Amino acid sequence: MTTVAIVYHSGYGHTAVVAEAVADGVRTGGAEPLLLKIETAGQDFTEMLERASAADAIIFGSPTYMGDVSSPLKAFFEASSKVWMQGGWRNKVAAGFTNSLSLAGDKANTLGSIFVLAMQHGMIWVGTGMAPGNPNGNTTSAPDAVNRLSYSVGLATQSDNAAPDVTPTAGDRETARQFGARIATYAAKLKS
Ligand SMILES: Cc1cc2nc3c(=O)[nH]c(=O)nc-3n(C[C@H](O)[C@H](O)[C@H](O)COP(=O)(O)O)c2cc1C
């Protein structure tokens, strides 16, 4: 069976909700999700790197902190240089997601950092493939809209500082599910 690793950090639980929804979507897409949660920048990444390397695809997720990936995900990225030297992730499907408080909040920069990491590893990037969530120009932030933030390069969701079971919104969770299913589909295609 195709396996999709979801390597993510979440300081306060909101990005974790997105990661779970992405995992649901991966299952819907016919693959097995492997949720790998980073706890701290100082942890030993050896086992996590091995498990991610064994998967057919890797989806990287992070909250946007100060306009970029959080330091625990960045530490994982730097630890992955050992895999880079072996070409261990070359031609593996890659994708990225981020969640933050603001509707914009410099999320594009976070996804850009994830994209560059994937390209350094020679991975095959898959974006959302989704139409903008505001086709009429007036529903951008409708909470139930799919891809309401209109991102293509990767999955972008937004949450208020309310409890993670309140936000991100139902629309964002559905976007995450559809995104996970898409990555699973392309991981299986590339595997075959
Ligand atoms: C250190 C720090 C920096 C942040 N920087 C941003 C930012 O640049 N843009 C933004 O929209 N939100 C920012 N936020 C808000 C978080 O993105 C938001 O609370 C998010 O839901 C946190 O995800 P988490 O619960 O998975 O940690 C920041 C929060 C923290 C703690």
The ligand as an SDF file (V2000), in Angstrom:
LIG
                    3D

 31 33  0  0  0  0  0  0  0  0999 V2000
    5.7780   32.9340   17.8820 C   0  0  0  0  0  0  0  0  0  0  0  0
    4.5420   33.1140   17.0690 C   0  0  0  0  0  0  0  0  0  0  0  0
    4.6050   33.7790   15.8650 C   0  0  0  0  0  0  0  0  0  0  0  0
    3.4600   33.9200   15.0660 C   0  0  0  0  0  0  0  0  0  0  0  0
    3.5800   34.5390   13.8530 N   0  0  0  0  0  0  0  0  0  0  0  0
    2.4860   34.6110   13.0390 C   0  0  0  0  0  0  0  0  0  0  0  0
    2.5960   35.1430   11.7200 C   0  0  0  0  0  0  0  0  0  0  0  0
    3.6660   35.5290   11.2560 O   0  0  0  0  0  0  0  0  0  0  0  0
    1.4660   35.1980   10.9760 N   0  0  0  0  0  0  0  0  0  0  0  0
    0.2420   34.7970   11.4500 C   0  0  0  0  0  0  0  0  0  0  0  0
   -0.7410   34.8840   10.7320 O   0  0  0  0  0  0  0  0  0  0  0  0
    0.1250   34.2430   12.6900 N   0  0  0  0  0  0  0  0  0  0  0  0
    1.2030   34.1300   13.4730 C   0  0  0  0  0  0  0  0  0  0  0  0
    1.1100   33.5420   14.7070 N   0  0  0  0  0  0  0  0  0  0  0  0
   -0.1630   32.9360   15.0950 C   0  0  0  0  0  0  0  0  0  0  0  0
   -0.1530   31.4330   14.8130 C   0  0  0  0  0  0  0  0  0  0  0  0
    0.1330   31.1670   13.4510 O   0  0  0  0  0  0  0  0  0  0  0  0
   -1.5050   30.8000   15.1470 C   0  0  0  0  0  0  0  0  0  0  0  0
   -1.7740   30.9810   16.5260 O   0  0  0  0  0  0  0  0  0  0  0  0
   -1.5580   29.3390   14.7960 C   0  0  0  0  0  0  0  0  0  0  0  0
   -2.8810   28.8900   14.9160 O   0  0  0  0  0  0  0  0  0  0  0  0
   -0.6660   28.5070   15.6880 C   0  0  0  0  0  0  0  0  0  0  0  0
   -0.7190   27.1720   15.2700 O   0  0  0  0  0  0  0  0  0  0  0  0
   -0.5150   25.9980   16.3200 P   0  0  0  0  0  0  0  0  0  0  0  0
   -1.7020   26.0330   17.2680 O   0  0  0  0  0  0  0  0  0  0  0  0
   -0.4950   24.7620   15.5160 O   0  0  0  0  0  0  0  0  0  0  0  0
    0.7800   26.2630   17.0240 O   0  0  0  0  0  0  0  0  0  0  0  0
    2.2260   33.3890   15.5060 C   0  0  0  0  0  0  0  0  0  0  0  0
    2.1580   32.7340   16.7450 C   0  0  0  0  0  0  0  0  0  0  0  0
    3.2940   32.5830   17.5030 C   0  0  0  0  0  0  0  0  0  0  0  0
    3.2060   31.8380   18.8140 C   0  0  0  0  0  0  0  0  0  0  0  0
  1  2  1  0
  2  3  1  0
  2 30  2  0
  3  4  2  0
  4  5  1  0
  4 28  1  0
  5  6  2  0
  6  7  1  0
  6 13  1  0
  7  8  2  0
  7  9  1  0
  9 10  1  0
 10 11  2  0
 10 12  1  0
 12 13  2  0
 13 14  1  0
 14 15  1  0
 14 28  1  0
 15 16  1  0
 16 17  1  0
 16 18  1  0
 18 19  1  0
 18 20  1  0
 20 21  1  0
 20 22  1  0
 22 23  1  0
 23 24  1  0
 24 25  2  0
 24 26  1  0
 24 27  1  0
 28 29  2  0
 29 30  1  0
 30 31  1  0
M  END
$$$$
